[in-house]
Amino acid sequence: MLIPFFTGILIIGILDQAAKFFAAGLLQSVDTYPLWNEVFHLTYVENKGAGWGMFSDHTWLLTVATIIVIVAAVSYVVVKRPKDQLFLTAFTFMIGGAVGNLVDRVRQGFVIDFLDFTLIDFPVFNIADCFITIGAAIFVIYVIFFSDKKES
């Protein structure tokens, strides 16, 4: 049960870092590349904060907070050994995404974002952010519909 959990976190982290590596190499020189003009672009951004650049002057705080959350979540899974696959999938996605962004913050002092949904005013994001968001949505579904029906 723990092997798929840690393997999933590792795969998500590697996938995120590989995407950021290619984005940095391909997009830094062109700034933005429209895949669907005025709807979805690939845009290179060095984000020192969180979404919408919040806390950009406090990268250290985001780094420490992320480490605390990752350690707490992993500790919970290791100690409690939850069996519910929906719960574990949610935690795997959220922790994997958090690890991907943490690697950037520790290594570079900023997170590379490159997925740019230009149709609406939305911050540029990355693969890790997608996993965190999808994991959070799965977790909400789990809490609302399944958490009281069986033990995690």
C-alpha positions as CSV (number, residue, x, y, z in Angstrom):
1,M,0.0,0.0,0.0
2,L,2.8,2.4,0.8
3,I,4.9,1.5,-2.3
4,P,2.2,2.8,-4.8
5,F,1.8,5.9,-2.6
6,F,5.5,6.8,-2.7
7,T,5.9,5.7,-6.3
8,G,3.0,7.9,-7.3
9,I,4.6,10.9,-5.5
10,L,7.9,10.2,-7.2
11,I,6.4,9.9,-10.7
12,I,4.4,13.1,-10.3
13,G,7.5,15.0,-9.1
14,I,9.6,13.7,-12.0
15,L,6.8,14.4,-14.6
16,D,6.5,18.0,-13.2
17,Q,10.3,18.6,-13.2
18,A,10.7,17.2,-16.7
19,A,7.9,19.4,-18.0
20,K,9.5,22.5,-16.3
21,F,12.9,21.5,-17.8
22,F,11.5,21.5,-21.3
23,A,9.4,24.6,-20.7
24,A,12.4,26.5,-19.5
25,G,14.5,25.4,-22.4
26,L,11.9,26.0,-25.1
27,L,10.0,29.0,-23.8
28,Q,12.5,31.3,-22.0
29,S,13.6,32.7,-25.4
30,V,10.2,33.2,-26.9
31,D,8.2,34.3,-23.8
32,T,4.9,32.8,-25.0
33,Y,3.8,30.3,-27.6
34,P,0.1,30.1,-28.5
35,L,-1.3,26.6,-28.8
36,W,-4.8,28.0,-29.3
37,N,-4.5,31.8,-29.9
38,E,-6.0,33.9,-27.1
39,V,-7.3,30.7,-25.4
40,F,-4.3,28.6,-24.3
41,H,-0.6,29.5,-24.5
42,L,2.6,28.2,-23.2
43,T,4.2,31.1,-21.3
44,Y,7.4,31.0,-19.3
45,V,7.0,32.6,-15.8
46,E,9.3,32.5,-12.8
47,N,6.9,32.7,-9.9
48,K,8.4,33.5,-6.5
49,G,5.1,33.3,-4.8
50,A,1.9,31.3,-4.9
51,G,-1.1,31.7,-7.2
52,W,-1.5,35.3,-8.6
53,G,2.0,36.0,-7.2
54,M,0.8,36.1,-3.6
55,F,3.5,36.0,-1.0
56,S,6.2,36.6,-3.6
57,D,8.4,38.4,-1.0
58,H,8.1,35.4,1.3
59,T,9.4,32.4,-0.7
60,W,11.0,31.1,2.5
61,L,7.6,31.0,4.2
62,L,6.1,29.1,1.3
63,T,9.0,26.7,1.4
64,V,8.7,26.0,5.1
65,A,4.9,25.7,5.0
66,T,5.2,23.2,2.1
67,I,7.7,21.1,3.9
68,I,5.5,21.0,7.1
69,V,2.5,20.0,5.0
70,I,4.4,17.3,3.1
71,V,5.9,15.9,6.3
72,A,2.5,15.9,8.1
73,A,0.6,14.3,5.2
74,V,3.2,11.6,4.6
75,S,3.4,10.9,8.4
76,Y,-0.4,10.5,8.5
77,V,-0.3,8.0,5.7
78,V,2.6,6.0,7.1
79,V,1.2,5.9,10.7
80,K,-2.5,5.5,9.9
81,R,-2.1,3.4,6.8
82,P,-5.5,4.4,5.2
83,K,-6.9,1.8,2.9
84,D,-9.4,3.9,0.9
85,Q,-8.0,4.3,-2.7
86,L,-9.8,7.5,-3.3
87,F,-8.2,9.0,-0.2
88,L,-4.8,7.7,-1.1
89,T,-5.1,9.0,-4.7
90,A,-6.0,12.5,-3.4
91,F,-3.1,12.5,-1.0
92,T,-0.7,11.1,-3.6
93,F,-1.7,13.8,-6.1
94,M,-1.5,16.7,-3.6
95,I,1.8,15.6,-2.1
96,G,3.4,14.8,-5.5
97,G,2.4,18.3,-6.8
98,A,3.7,19.9,-3.6
99,V,7.0,18.1,-4.0
100,G,7.3,19.2,-7.6
101,N,7.0,22.9,-6.6
102,L,9.1,22.5,-3.5
103,V,12.0,21.2,-5.6
104,D,11.8,24.4,-7.7
105,R,11.7,26.7,-4.6
106,V,14.6,25.0,-3.0
107,R,16.7,24.7,-6.1
108,Q,16.0,28.0,-7.8
109,G,14.1,30.3,-5.3
110,F,11.1,30.3,-7.7
111,V,8.6,28.0,-9.3
112,I,8.5,27.6,-13.1
113,D,5.0,28.1,-14.5
114,F,4.1,27.7,-18.1
115,L,0.5,26.7,-18.7
116,D,-1.4,29.9,-19.6
117,F,-5.1,29.8,-19.9
118,T,-5.4,33.2,-21.5
119,L,-9.1,33.1,-22.2
120,I,-9.8,34.3,-18.7
121,D,-7.7,36.2,-16.1
122,F,-6.1,33.2,-14.5
123,P,-2.5,32.8,-13.2
124,V,0.0,30.8,-15.3
125,F,0.4,27.4,-13.7
126,N,2.3,24.1,-14.0
127,I,1.8,20.3,-13.9
128,A,2.4,20.2,-10.1
129,D,-0.4,22.8,-9.7
130,C,-2.7,20.6,-11.8
131,F,-2.0,17.6,-9.5
132,I,-2.5,19.6,-6.4
133,T,-5.9,20.9,-7.6
134,I,-7.1,17.6,-8.9
135,G,-6.0,15.9,-5.6
136,A,-7.8,18.6,-3.6
137,A,-11.0,18.1,-5.7
138,I,-10.8,14.3,-5.1
139,F,-10.2,14.9,-1.4
140,V,-13.3,17.1,-1.2
141,I,-15.4,14.4,-3.0
142,Y,-14.0,11.8,-0.6
143,V,-14.9,13.9,2.5
144,I,-18.4,14.8,1.2
145,F,-19.5,11.4,-0.1
146,F,-17.3,8.7,1.4
147,S,-15.5,9.6,4.6
148,D,-18.4,8.9,7.0
149,K,-19.4,5.6,5.2
150,K,-16.1,3.8,5.8
151,E,-12.8,4.1,7.6
152,S,-10.0,5.6,5.5
